[in-house]
Amino acid sequence: MDLKVLWKDRKRPIFGLPLSFTKYTLLEDKLLIDTGILSLRQEEIKLYRIMDVTLKMGLFQRLFKVGTIHCCSADKTTPEFDIKDIKNPYEIKEMLSNQVEKQRDKKRVTGREMFISSTDDDDDDLDDDDIHG
């Protein structure tokens, strides 16, 4: 099954120009990060595993209209990663967040933080069906 490419870009480290060997591809269910020219590496992060998305824009990034999206994930090999120096960072962050939510809903993944943050004694009333959907 071919997945639709939602977004593609390159890292733009110099004056906002795509002079890099790092490529980002957002598919419906995963993010691919390709790096290298002679020796290639592809990192694959399933979107439902992404827990937090933060936009960062330093002064020079703002001048050249690029930004970095920092992600925290439940992926063991890639617990944190950056989508560095990309065009339209606000729009891409929103697109990524929306796709993460869609995939979490599709896979019926709920955040553990909902259960951890509650300090009520009512937690004992939860059974396996409540937690796992």
The first five atom37 places (N, CA, C, CB, O) and aatype in JSON, in Angstrom:
{
  "aatype": [12, 3, 10, 11, 19, 10, 17, 11, 3, 1, 11, 1, 14, 9, 13, 7, 10, 14, 10, 15, 13, 16, 11, 18, 16, 10, 10, 6, 3, 11, 10, 10, 9, 3, 16, 7, 9, 10, 15, 10, 1, 5, 6, 6, 9, 11, 10, 18, 1, 9, 12, 3, 19, 16, 10, 11, 12, 7, 10, 13, 5, 1, 10, 13, 11, 19, 7, 16, 9, 8, 4, 4, 15, 0, 3, 11, 16, 16, 14, 6, 13, 3, 9, 11, 3, 9, 11, 2, 14, 18, 6, 9, 11, 6, 12, 10, 15, 2, 5, 19, 6, 11, 5, 1, 3, 11, 11, 1, 19, 16, 7, 1, 6, 12, 13, 9, 15, 15, 16, 3, 3, 3, 3, 3, 3, 10, 3, 3, 3, 3, 9, 8, 7],
  "atom_mask": [
    [1, 1, 1, 1, 1],
    [1, 1, 1, 1, 1],
    [1, 1, 1, 1, 1],
    [1, 1, 1, 1, 1],
    [1, 1, 1, 1, 1],
    [1, 1, 1, 1, 1],
    [1, 1, 1, 1, 1],
    [1, 1, 1, 1, 1],
    [1, 1, 1, 1, 1],
    [1, 1, 1, 1, 1],
    [1, 1, 1, 1, 1],
    [1, 1, 1, 1, 1],
    [1, 1, 1, 1, 1],
    [1, 1, 1, 1, 1],
    [1, 1, 1, 1, 1],
    [1, 1, 1, 0, 1],
    [1, 1, 1, 1, 1],
    [1, 1, 1, 1, 1],
    [1, 1, 1, 1, 1],
    [1, 1, 1, 1, 1],
    [1, 1, 1, 1, 1],
    [1, 1, 1, 1, 1],
    [1, 1, 1, 1, 1],
    [1, 1, 1, 1, 1],
    [1, 1, 1, 1, 1],
    [1, 1, 1, 1, 1],
    [1, 1, 1, 1, 1],
    [1, 1, 1, 1, 1],
    [1, 1, 1, 1, 1],
    [1, 1, 1, 1, 1],
    [1, 1, 1, 1, 1],
    [1, 1, 1, 1, 1],
    [1, 1, 1, 1, 1],
    [1, 1, 1, 1, 1],
    [1, 1, 1, 1, 1],
    [1, 1, 1, 0, 1],
    [1, 1, 1, 1, 1],
    [1, 1, 1, 1, 1],
    [1, 1, 1, 1, 1],
    [1, 1, 1, 1, 1],
    [1, 1, 1, 1, 1],
    [1, 1, 1, 1, 1],
    [1, 1, 1, 1, 1],
    [1, 1, 1, 1, 1],
    [1, 1, 1, 1, 1],
    [1, 1, 1, 1, 1],
    [1, 1, 1, 1, 1],
    [1, 1, 1, 1, 1],
    [1, 1, 1, 1, 1],
    [1, 1, 1, 1, 1],
    [1, 1, 1, 1, 1],
    [1, 1, 1, 1, 1],
    [1, 1, 1, 1, 1],
    [1, 1, 1, 1, 1],
    [1, 1, 1, 1, 1],
    [1, 1, 1, 1, 1],
    [1, 1, 1, 1, 1],
    [1, 1, 1, 0, 1],
    [1, 1, 1, 1, 1],
    [1, 1, 1, 1, 1],
    [1, 1, 1, 1, 1],
    [1, 1, 1, 1, 1],
    [1, 1, 1, 1, 1],
    [1, 1, 1, 1, 1],
    [1, 1, 1, 1, 1],
    [1, 1, 1, 1, 1],
    [1, 1, 1, 0, 1],
    [1, 1, 1, 1, 1],
    [1, 1, 1, 1, 1],
    [1, 1, 1, 1, 1],
    [1, 1, 1, 1, 1],
    [1, 1, 1, 1, 1],
    [1, 1, 1, 1, 1],
    [1, 1, 1, 1, 1],
    [1, 1, 1, 1, 1],
    [1, 1, 1, 1, 1],
    [1, 1, 1, 1, 1],
    [1, 1, 1, 1, 1],
    [1, 1, 1, 1, 1],
    [1, 1, 1, 1, 1],
    [1, 1, 1, 1, 1],
    [1, 1, 1, 1, 1],
    [1, 1, 1, 1, 1],
    [1, 1, 1, 1, 1],
    [1, 1, 1, 1, 1],
    [1, 1, 1, 1, 1],
    [1, 1, 1, 1, 1],
    [1, 1, 1, 1, 1],
    [1, 1, 1, 1, 1],
    [1, 1, 1, 1, 1],
    [1, 1, 1, 1, 1],
    [1, 1, 1, 1, 1],
    [1, 1, 1, 1, 1],
    [1, 1, 1, 1, 1],
    [1, 1, 1, 1, 1],
    [1, 1, 1, 1, 1],
    [1, 1, 1, 1, 1],
    [1, 1, 1, 1, 1],
    [1, 1, 1, 1, 1],
    [1, 1, 1, 1, 1],
    [1, 1, 1, 1, 1],
    [1, 1, 1, 1, 1],
    [1, 1, 1, 1, 1],
    [1, 1, 1, 1, 1],
    [1, 1, 1, 1, 1],
    [1, 1, 1, 1, 1],
    [1, 1, 1, 1, 1],
    [1, 1, 1, 1, 1],
    [1, 1, 1, 1, 1],
    [1, 1, 1, 1, 1],
    [1, 1, 1, 0, 1],
    [1, 1, 1, 1, 1],
    [1, 1, 1, 1, 1],
    [1, 1, 1, 1, 1],
    [1, 1, 1, 1, 1],
    [1, 1, 1, 1, 1],
    [1, 1, 1, 1, 1],
    [1, 1, 1, 1, 1],
    [1, 1, 1, 1, 1],
    [1, 1, 1, 1, 1],
    [1, 1, 1, 1, 1],
    [1, 1, 1, 1, 1],
    [1, 1, 1, 1, 1],
    [1, 1, 1, 1, 1],
    [1, 1, 1, 1, 1],
    [1, 1, 1, 1, 1],
    [1, 1, 1, 1, 1],
    [1, 1, 1, 1, 1],
    [1, 1, 1, 1, 1],
    [1, 1, 1, 1, 1],
    [1, 1, 1, 1, 1],
    [1, 1, 1, 1, 1],
    [1, 1, 1, 0, 1]
  ],
  "atom_positions": [
    [[0.84, -1.19, 0.0], [0.0, 0.0, 0.0], [0.88, 1.24, 0.0], [-0.96, 0.0, 1.22], [1.69, 1.42, 0.91]],
    [[0.74, 2.09, -1.0], [1.5, 3.33, -1.07], [0.83, 4.39, -0.21], [1.63, 3.82, -2.53], [-0.37, 4.63, -0.32]],
    [[1.63, 5.01, 0.63], [1.12, 6.07, 1.48], [1.34, 7.42, 0.79], [1.8, 6.05, 2.86], [2.35, 7.64, 0.13]],
    [[0.4, 8.29, 0.96], [0.44, 9.61, 0.36], [1.49, 10.48, 1.06], [-0.95, 10.27, 0.43], [1.55, 10.52, 2.29]],
    [[2.31, 11.16, 0.27], [3.28, 12.11, 0.81], [2.54, 13.4, 1.11], [4.47, 12.35, -0.19], [1.98, 14.03, 0.21]],
    [[2.54, 13.81, 2.39], [1.86, 15.03, 2.8], [2.76, 16.26, 2.72], [1.34, 14.88, 4.21], [2.3, 17.37, 2.49]],
    [[4.07, 16.03, 2.91], [5.03, 17.13, 2.92], [6.43, 16.59, 2.71], [4.94, 17.94, 4.24], [6.76, 15.49, 3.17]],
    [[7.25, 17.37, 2.01], [8.63, 17.01, 1.76], [9.46, 18.28, 1.76], [8.79, 16.25, 0.41], [9.03, 19.3, 1.23]],
    [[10.64, 18.22, 2.37], [11.53, 19.39, 2.35], [12.94, 18.93, 2.69], [11.05, 20.49, 3.35], [13.16, 17.78, 3.08]],
    [[13.88, 19.84, 2.55], [15.27, 19.62, 2.92], [15.61, 20.58, 4.05], [16.23, 19.82, 1.71], [14.99, 21.63, 4.21]],
    [[16.61, 20.21, 4.83], [17.17, 21.1, 5.83], [17.75, 22.3, 5.09], [18.25, 20.38, 6.71], [18.4, 22.13, 4.05]],
    [[17.53, 23.51, 5.61], [17.97, 24.73, 4.95], [18.87, 25.53, 5.91], [16.75, 25.6, 4.5], [18.44, 26.54, 6.46]],
    [[20.11, 25.08, 6.1], [20.97, 25.68, 7.13], [21.63, 27.01, 6.75], [22.01, 24.72, 7.49], [22.05, 27.75, 7.64]],
    [[21.74, 27.33, 5.46], [22.47, 28.52, 5.04], [21.54, 29.47, 4.3], [23.68, 28.14, 4.15], [21.11, 29.18, 3.18]],
    [[21.22, 30.6, 4.92], [20.36, 31.63, 4.34], [19.01, 31.09, 3.88], [21.06, 32.28, 3.18], [18.41, 31.64, 2.96]],
    [[18.54, 30.02, 4.5], [17.25, 29.45, 4.13], [17.28, 28.66, 2.84], [0.0, 0.0, 0.0], [16.22, 28.32, 2.3]],
    [[18.48, 28.35, 2.34], [18.6, 27.59, 1.09], [18.76, 26.1, 1.38], [19.79, 28.11, 0.25], [19.38, 25.73, 2.37]],
    [[18.21, 25.24, 0.52], [18.26, 23.79, 0.75], [19.61, 23.17, 0.38], [17.17, 23.11, -0.04], [19.68, 22.28, -0.47]],
    [[20.67, 23.64, 1.03], [22.02, 23.15, 0.75], [22.42, 22.12, 1.8], [23.04, 24.31, 0.73], [23.33, 22.35, 2.59]],
    [[21.73, 21.01, 1.8], [21.94, 20.0, 2.83], [21.63, 18.63, 2.25], [21.07, 20.28, 4.07], [20.93, 18.49, 1.25]],
    [[22.16, 17.62, 2.92], [21.86, 16.25, 2.52], [20.88, 15.59, 3.49], [23.14, 15.43, 2.44], [20.82, 14.37, 3.59]],
    [[20.12, 16.42, 4.2], [19.08, 15.92, 5.1], [17.73, 16.21, 4.45], [19.19, 16.57, 6.53], [17.42, 17.36, 4.15]],
    [[16.94, 15.16, 4.25], [15.61, 15.3, 3.65], [14.56, 14.79, 4.62], [15.51, 14.52, 2.3], [14.77, 13.8, 5.31]],
    [[13.44, 15.49, 4.68], [12.31, 15.11, 5.53], [11.12, 14.77, 4.65], [11.96, 16.24, 6.53], [10.84, 15.48, 3.68]],
    [[10.43, 13.69, 4.99], [9.22, 13.29, 4.27], [8.16, 12.9, 5.28], [9.5, 12.12, 3.27], [8.37, 11.99, 6.09]],
    [[7.02, 13.59, 5.24], [5.9, 13.27, 6.12], [4.88, 12.48, 5.32], [5.26, 14.56, 6.72], [4.3, 12.98, 4.35]],
    [[4.66, 11.23, 5.73], [3.62, 10.39, 5.15], [2.43, 10.37, 6.08], [4.15, 8.95, 4.88], [2.49, 10.96, 7.16]],
    [[1.37, 9.7, 5.71], [0.16, 9.68, 6.53], [0.4, 9.08, 7.92], [-0.92, 8.9, 5.83], [-0.23, 9.5, 8.89]],
    [[1.32, 8.1, 8.01], [1.5, 7.41, 9.3], [2.91, 7.46, 9.87], [1.09, 6.01, 9.15], [3.15, 6.93, 10.95]],
    [[3.85, 8.08, 9.13], [5.23, 8.12, 9.64], [5.99, 9.31, 9.07], [5.96, 6.82, 9.3], [5.61, 9.9, 8.07]],
    [[7.08, 9.63, 9.76], [7.99, 10.66, 9.32], [9.31, 9.99, 8.98], [8.17, 11.77, 10.42], [9.82, 9.19, 9.77]],
    [[9.86, 10.3, 7.81], [11.14, 9.75, 7.38], [12.17, 10.87, 7.37], [11.03, 9.1, 5.97], [11.92, 11.96, 6.86]],
    [[13.34, 10.58, 7.96], [14.44, 11.53, 7.95], [15.62, 10.84, 7.27], [14.81, 12.01, 9.4], [16.21, 9.91, 7.83]],
    [[15.96, 11.3, 6.08], [17.07, 10.74, 5.31], [18.27, 11.65, 5.44], [16.67, 10.56, 3.81], [18.16, 12.86, 5.24]],
    [[19.43, 11.09, 5.79], [20.66, 11.87, 5.92], [21.79, 11.18, 5.17], [21.03, 12.06, 7.4], [21.81, 9.95, 5.02]],
    [[22.74, 11.99, 4.71], [23.94, 11.45, 4.09], [23.97, 11.62, 2.59], [0.0, 0.0, 0.0], [22.96, 11.91, 1.95]],
    [[25.17, 11.42, 2.05], [25.35, 11.45, 0.59], [26.02, 10.17, 0.11], [26.18, 12.69, 0.17], [25.52, 9.52, -0.8]],
    [[27.14, 9.79, 0.71], [27.79, 8.53, 0.35], [27.28, 7.4, 1.22], [29.32, 8.66, 0.49], [26.95, 6.32, 0.73]],
    [[27.21, 7.66, 2.49], [26.65, 6.71, 3.44], [25.27, 7.23, 3.82], [27.57, 6.53, 4.71], [25.16, 8.31, 4.41]],
    [[24.23, 6.5, 3.5], [22.87, 6.96, 3.73], [22.27, 6.34, 4.98], [21.99, 6.64, 2.53], [22.57, 5.19, 5.33]],
    [[21.44, 7.1, 5.65], [20.71, 6.61, 6.82], [19.29, 7.14, 6.75], [21.41, 7.05, 8.16], [19.07, 8.31, 6.47]],
    [[18.32, 6.25, 7.0], [16.92, 6.67, 7.04], [16.35, 6.32, 8.4], [16.09, 6.0, 5.91], [16.33, 5.16, 8.82]],
    [[15.88, 7.36, 9.09], [15.21, 7.19, 10.38], [13.72, 7.23, 10.11], [15.65, 8.31, 11.43], [13.23, 8.11, 9.41]],
    [[12.98, 6.27, 10.67], [11.53, 6.2, 10.49], [10.88, 6.33, 11.86], [11.1, 4.87, 9.78], [11.15, 5.53, 12.76]],
    [[10.01, 7.32, 12.0], [9.3, 7.52, 13.26], [7.81, 7.4, 12.99], [9.65, 8.92, 13.9], [7.24, 8.16, 12.21]],
    [[7.18, 6.44, 13.63], [5.73, 6.28, 13.52], [5.06, 7.46, 14.22], [5.25, 4.91, 14.13], [5.41, 7.79, 15.35]],
    [[4.11, 8.09, 13.55], [3.51, 9.31, 14.08], [2.77, 9.1, 15.4], [2.56, 9.88, 13.07], [2.76, 9.98, 16.26]],
    [[2.14, 7.93, 15.58], [1.38, 7.72, 16.8], [2.29, 7.68, 18.04], [0.59, 6.43, 16.71], [1.8, 7.79, 19.16]],
    [[3.6, 7.53, 17.83], [4.56, 7.49, 18.94], [5.04, 8.88, 19.36], [5.75, 6.64, 18.55], [5.66, 9.02, 20.41]],
    [[4.75, 9.89, 18.56], [5.17, 11.25, 18.89], [4.27, 11.79, 20.0], [5.13, 12.18, 17.64], [3.04, 11.76, 19.89]],
    [[4.89, 12.27, 21.07], [4.14, 12.74, 22.23], [4.1, 14.26, 22.34], [4.72, 12.17, 23.5], [3.13, 14.81, 22.86]],
    [[5.13, 14.95, 21.86], [5.18, 16.4, 22.04], [5.88, 17.03, 20.84], [5.92, 16.77, 23.35], [6.86, 16.49, 20.32]],
    [[5.35, 18.18, 20.4], [5.9, 18.89, 19.24], [6.08, 20.35, 19.64], [4.96, 18.75, 17.98], [5.14, 20.99, 20.1]],
    [[7.31, 20.88, 19.46], [7.62, 22.26, 19.85], [8.31, 22.96, 18.69], [8.51, 22.29, 21.12], [9.2, 22.4, 18.05]],
    [[7.89, 24.19, 18.42], [8.52, 24.99, 17.37], [9.57, 25.9, 17.99], [7.46, 25.82, 16.6], [9.31, 26.56, 19.0]],
    [[10.76, 25.92, 17.38], [11.84, 26.79, 17.83], [12.3, 27.63, 16.64], [13.03, 25.96, 18.42], [12.49, 27.12, 15.54]],
    [[12.48, 28.93, 16.88], [12.98, 29.82, 15.82], [13.94, 30.82, 16.44], [11.81, 30.56, 15.08], [13.52, 31.72, 17.16]],
    [[15.23, 30.67, 16.16], [16.22, 31.63, 16.6], [16.16, 32.88, 15.73], [0.0, 0.0, 0.0], [15.4, 32.94, 14.76]],
    [[16.96, 33.86, 16.08], [16.96, 35.13, 15.36], [17.26, 34.93, 13.87], [17.99, 36.08, 15.97], [16.52, 35.43, 13.02]],
    [[18.34, 34.2, 13.55], [18.68, 34.01, 12.13], [17.65, 33.16, 11.41], [20.07, 33.36, 12.01], [17.39, 33.38, 10.23]],
    [[17.06, 32.2, 12.1], [15.99, 31.42, 11.48], [14.81, 32.32, 11.14], [15.54, 30.27, 12.4], [14.23, 32.2, 10.06]],
    [[14.46, 33.22, 12.04], [13.35, 34.15, 11.78], [13.66, 35.06, 10.6], [13.04, 34.99, 13.03], [12.79, 35.34, 9.78]],
    [[14.92, 35.52, 10.52], [15.31, 36.38, 9.4], [15.15, 35.68, 8.05], [16.75, 36.84, 9.57], [14.76, 36.29, 7.06]],
    [[15.47, 34.38, 8.03], [15.4, 33.63, 6.78], [14.14, 32.79, 6.64], [16.6, 32.74, 6.66], [14.03, 31.94, 5.75]],
    [[13.18, 33.03, 7.55], [11.85, 32.4, 7.5], [11.91, 30.87, 7.51], [11.11, 32.85, 6.27], [11.21, 30.21, 6.76]],
    [[12.77, 30.33, 8.37], [12.83, 28.9, 8.6], [12.72, 28.65, 10.1], [14.15, 28.29, 8.02], [12.83, 29.58, 10.89]],
    [[12.5, 27.4, 10.48], [12.38, 27.06, 11.9], [12.72, 25.61, 12.12], [0.0, 0.0, 0.0], [12.91, 24.84, 11.18]],
    [[12.8, 25.24, 13.4], [13.09, 23.88, 13.8], [11.94, 23.35, 14.64], [14.43, 23.8, 14.57], [11.48, 24.02, 15.56]],
    [[11.49, 22.16, 14.32], [10.43, 21.51, 15.1], [11.09, 20.43, 15.93], [9.3, 20.92, 14.18], [11.68, 19.49, 15.39]],
    [[11.0, 20.57, 17.25], [11.57, 19.59, 18.18], [10.46, 18.61, 18.57], [12.19, 20.29, 19.45], [9.36, 19.03, 18.95]],
    [[10.74, 17.32, 18.49], [9.75, 16.29, 18.81], [10.26, 15.35, 19.88], [9.37, 15.51, 17.55], [11.43, 14.96, 19.87]],
    [[9.39, 14.99, 20.79], [9.67, 13.95, 21.78], [8.78, 12.77, 21.42], [9.42, 14.45, 23.27], [7.59, 12.95, 21.15]],
    [[9.35, 11.57, 21.43], [8.57, 10.41, 21.02], [8.77, 9.25, 21.98], [8.94, 10.0, 19.6], [9.67, 9.27, 22.83]],
    [[7.94, 8.25, 21.83], [8.05, 7.03, 22.62], [8.89, 5.99, 21.88], [6.65, 6.46, 22.93], [8.95, 4.83, 22.29]],
    [[9.53, 6.4, 20.8], [10.39, 5.52, 20.02], [11.69, 5.28, 20.79], [10.66, 6.11, 18.62], [12.35, 6.24, 21.2]],
    [[12.07, 4.02, 20.97], [13.26, 3.7, 21.77], [14.55, 4.18, 21.12], [13.34, 2.2, 21.98], [15.45, 4.66, 21.82]],
    [[14.67, 4.07, 19.8], [15.9, 4.49, 19.14], [15.96, 5.99, 18.9], [16.05, 3.76, 17.82], [17.05, 6.54, 18.75]],
    [[14.82, 6.65, 18.86], [14.78, 8.1, 18.61], [13.81, 8.77, 19.58], [14.37, 8.38, 17.14], [12.73, 9.2, 19.17]],
    [[14.18, 8.88, 20.86], [13.26, 9.48, 21.83], [13.06, 10.98, 21.61], [13.77, 9.25, 23.22], [12.01, 11.52, 21.96]],
    [[14.06, 11.65, 21.04], [13.95, 13.07, 20.7], [14.64, 13.3, 19.36], [14.58, 13.98, 21.81], [15.66, 12.69, 19.07]],
    [[14.06, 14.18, 18.57], [14.67, 14.52, 17.28], [14.2, 15.89, 16.84], [14.34, 13.45, 16.21], [13.18, 16.39, 17.32]],
    [[14.95, 16.48, 15.93], [14.61, 17.8, 15.39], [14.4, 17.71, 13.89], [15.71, 18.81, 15.71], [15.11, 16.99, 13.18]],
    [[13.42, 18.45, 13.43], [13.21, 18.69, 12.0], [13.76, 20.09, 11.8], [11.66, 18.54, 11.54], [13.07, 21.08, 12.06]],
    [[15.0, 20.18, 11.34], [15.77, 21.42, 11.39], [15.64, 22.28, 10.15], [17.2, 21.12, 11.62], [15.6, 21.79, 9.02]],
    [[15.58, 23.59, 10.4], [15.7, 24.61, 9.36], [14.8, 24.36, 8.17], [17.12, 24.7, 8.9], [15.27, 24.2, 7.04]],
    [[13.49, 24.32, 8.42], [12.53, 24.06, 7.34], [11.7, 25.31, 7.04], [11.6, 22.89, 7.71], [11.49, 26.16, 7.9]],
    [[11.23, 25.41, 5.8], [10.33, 26.49, 5.39], [8.95, 26.26, 6.03], [10.21, 26.57, 3.83], [8.6, 25.13, 6.36]],
    [[8.19, 27.31, 6.19], [6.82, 27.26, 6.7], [6.71, 26.46, 8.01], [5.9, 26.65, 5.64], [5.87, 25.56, 8.11]],
    [[7.55, 26.77, 9.0], [7.57, 25.94, 10.2], [6.25, 25.91, 10.97], [8.65, 26.42, 11.11], [5.9, 24.87, 11.54]],
    [[5.51, 27.03, 11.0], [4.22, 27.04, 11.72], [3.24, 26.06, 11.08], [3.62, 28.45, 11.73], [2.6, 25.27, 11.77]],
    [[3.14, 26.13, 9.74], [2.2, 25.27, 9.02], [2.59, 23.8, 9.14], [2.14, 25.67, 7.56], [1.73, 22.93, 9.3]],
    [[3.88, 23.51, 9.07], [4.34, 22.13, 9.14], [4.12, 21.58, 10.55], [5.84, 22.02, 8.74], [3.74, 20.42, 10.7]],
    [[4.36, 22.39, 11.56], [4.11, 21.96, 12.94], [2.65, 21.6, 13.13], [4.52, 23.06, 13.95], [2.33, 20.58, 13.74]],
    [[1.75, 22.42, 12.62], [0.31, 22.15, 12.73], [-0.06, 20.88, 11.95], [-0.51, 23.35, 12.22], [-0.83, 20.05, 12.45]],
    [[0.47, 20.75, 10.75], [0.19, 19.56, 9.94], [0.68, 18.3, 10.66], [0.87, 19.67, 8.55], [-0.04, 17.3, 10.72]],
    [[1.88, 18.35, 11.22], [2.43, 17.22, 11.95], [1.58, 16.9, 13.18], [3.89, 17.51, 12.37], [1.26, 15.74, 13.42]],
    [[1.22, 17.92, 13.94], [0.38, 17.7, 15.13], [-0.96, 17.07, 14.77], [0.13, 19.02, 15.87], [-1.43, 16.16, 15.45]],
    [[-1.57, 17.55, 13.7], [-2.86, 16.99, 13.26], [-2.71, 15.53, 12.83], [-3.44, 17.82, 12.09], [-3.55, 14.69, 13.16]],
    [[-1.65, 15.22, 12.1], [-1.43, 13.84, 11.67], [-1.13, 12.93, 12.86], [-0.29, 13.76, 10.65], [-1.58, 11.78, 12.89]],
    [[-0.39, 13.43, 13.83], [-0.11, 12.65, 15.04], [-1.43, 12.29, 15.72], [0.81, 13.43, 16.02], [-1.64, 11.14, 16.1]],
    [[-2.31, 13.28, 15.88], [-3.61, 13.02, 16.53], [-4.45, 12.02, 15.73], [-4.38, 14.34, 16.7], [-5.07, 11.14, 16.31]],
    [[-4.46, 12.16, 14.41], [-5.22, 11.22, 13.57], [-4.71, 9.8, 13.75], [-5.13, 11.63, 12.08], [-5.49, 8.86, 13.89]],
    [[-3.4, 9.64, 13.75], [-2.82, 8.3, 13.89], [-3.03, 7.73, 15.29], [-1.32, 8.33, 13.57], [-3.25, 6.53, 15.45]],
    [[-2.96, 8.59, 16.31], [-3.22, 8.13, 17.68], [-4.67, 7.68, 17.82], [-2.91, 9.26, 18.71], [-4.95, 6.66, 18.45]],
    [[-5.59, 8.43, 17.21], [-7.01, 8.03, 17.23], [-7.22, 6.73, 16.46], [-7.9, 9.15, 16.64], [-7.93, 5.84, 16.91]],
    [[-6.59, 6.64, 15.3], [-6.72, 5.45, 14.45], [-6.22, 4.19, 15.17], [-5.96, 5.64, 13.14], [-6.82, 3.12, 15.07]],
    [[-5.11, 4.34, 15.89], [-4.52, 3.2, 16.6], [-5.06, 3.07, 18.03], [-3.0, 3.35, 16.64], [-4.67, 2.16, 18.77]],
    [[-5.95, 3.97, 18.39], [-6.55, 3.98, 19.75], [-5.47, 4.08, 20.83], [-7.39, 2.72, 19.97], [-5.52, 3.39, 21.84]],
    [[-4.51, 4.95, 20.59], [-3.44, 5.19, 21.55], [-3.85, 6.37, 22.41], [-2.07, 5.44, 20.84], [-4.21, 7.43, 21.9]],
    [[-3.78, 6.19, 23.72], [-4.06, 7.29, 24.63], [-2.8, 7.64, 25.38], [-5.2, 6.92, 25.62], [-1.93, 6.8, 25.58]],
    [[-2.69, 8.89, 25.78], [-1.5, 9.34, 26.51], [-1.53, 8.85, 27.95], [0.0, 0.0, 0.0], [-2.55, 8.96, 28.64]],
    [[-0.4, 8.32, 28.4], [-0.29, 7.88, 29.78], [-0.45, 9.04, 30.75], [1.04, 7.19, 30.01], [-0.85, 8.86, 31.9]],
    [[-0.12, 10.25, 30.27], [-0.17, 11.4, 31.17], [-1.57, 11.62, 31.75], [0.28, 12.64, 30.44], [-1.71, 12.2, 32.83]],
    [[-2.6, 11.16, 31.04], [-3.97, 11.3, 31.56], [-4.13, 10.51, 32.85], [-4.99, 10.82, 30.51], [-4.84, 10.95, 33.76]],
    [[-3.5, 9.38, 32.94], [-3.66, 8.52, 34.11], [-2.66, 8.87, 35.2], [-3.51, 7.07, 33.71], [-2.96, 8.71, 36.39]],
    [[-1.49, 9.32, 34.81], [-0.46, 9.65, 35.79], [-0.78, 10.95, 36.52], [0.9, 9.75, 35.12], [-0.55, 11.06, 37.72]],
    [[-1.31, 11.94, 35.79], [-1.53, 13.26, 36.38], [-2.67, 13.28, 37.38], [-1.78, 14.26, 35.3], [-2.75, 14.19, 38.21]],
    [[-3.55, 12.33, 37.31], [-4.67, 12.29, 38.24], [-4.22, 11.78, 39.6], [-5.81, 11.41, 37.68], [-3.6, 10.72, 39.7]],
    [[-4.54, 12.55, 40.65], [-4.15, 12.14, 42.0], [-5.36, 11.7, 42.82], [-3.43, 13.29, 42.71], [-5.24, 11.46, 44.02]],
    [[-6.51, 11.59, 42.17], [-7.72, 11.16, 42.88], [-7.63, 9.69, 43.26], [-8.96, 11.41, 42.02], [-6.92, 8.91, 42.64]],
    [[-8.38, 9.33, 44.3], [-8.45, 7.94, 44.7], [-9.34, 7.13, 43.76], [-8.97, 7.83, 46.12], [-9.41, 5.91, 43.89]],
    [[-10.01, 7.81, 42.82], [-10.9, 7.13, 41.89], [-10.15, 6.29, 40.87], [-11.77, 8.14, 41.18], [-10.76, 5.54, 40.11]],
    [[-8.82, 6.41, 40.83], [-8.03, 5.65, 39.86], [-8.24, 4.15, 40.0], [-6.56, 5.98, 40.01], [-8.1, 3.41, 39.03]],
    [[-8.55, 3.7, 41.21], [-8.75, 2.27, 41.43], [-9.96, 1.74, 40.69], [-8.88, 1.99, 42.92], [-10.1, 0.53, 40.51]],
    [[-10.85, 2.63, 40.26], [-12.08, 2.23, 39.57], [-11.83, 1.87, 38.11], [-13.1, 3.32, 39.65], [-12.7, 1.3, 37.46]],
    [[-10.64, 2.22, 37.57], [-10.34, 1.91, 36.17], [-10.04, 0.44, 36.02], [-9.15, 2.75, 35.67], [-9.3, -0.14, 36.81]],
    [[-10.63, -0.17, 34.98], [-10.28, -1.55, 34.68], [-9.57, -1.58, 33.33], [-11.54, -2.48, 34.68], [-9.44, -0.54, 32.69]],
    [[-9.13, -2.71, 32.9], [-8.37, -2.83, 31.66], [-9.14, -2.3, 30.45], [-7.99, -4.28, 31.43], [-8.53, -1.72, 29.54]],
    [[-10.46, -2.49, 30.41], [-11.25, -2.01, 29.28], [-11.21, -0.49, 29.2], [-12.69, -2.5, 29.39], [-11.19, 0.06, 28.1]],
    [[-11.21, 0.21, 30.35], [-11.17, 1.67, 30.36], [-9.82, 2.17, 29.85], [-11.44, 2.2, 31.77], [-9.77, 3.18, 29.14]],
    [[-8.75, 1.51, 30.19], [-7.42, 1.97, 29.83], [-7.09, 1.64, 28.38], [-6.39, 1.34, 30.75], [-6.51, 2.48, 27.69]],
    [[-7.44, 0.49, 27.91], [-7.06, 0.06, 26.56], [-8.13, 0.3, 25.52], [-6.73, -1.39, 26.57], [-7.96, -0.11, 24.37]],
    [[-9.21, 0.95, 25.87], [-10.23, 1.3, 24.87], [-11.17, 0.22, 24.75], [0.0, 0.0, 0.0], [-12.11, 0.29, 23.97]]
  ]
}
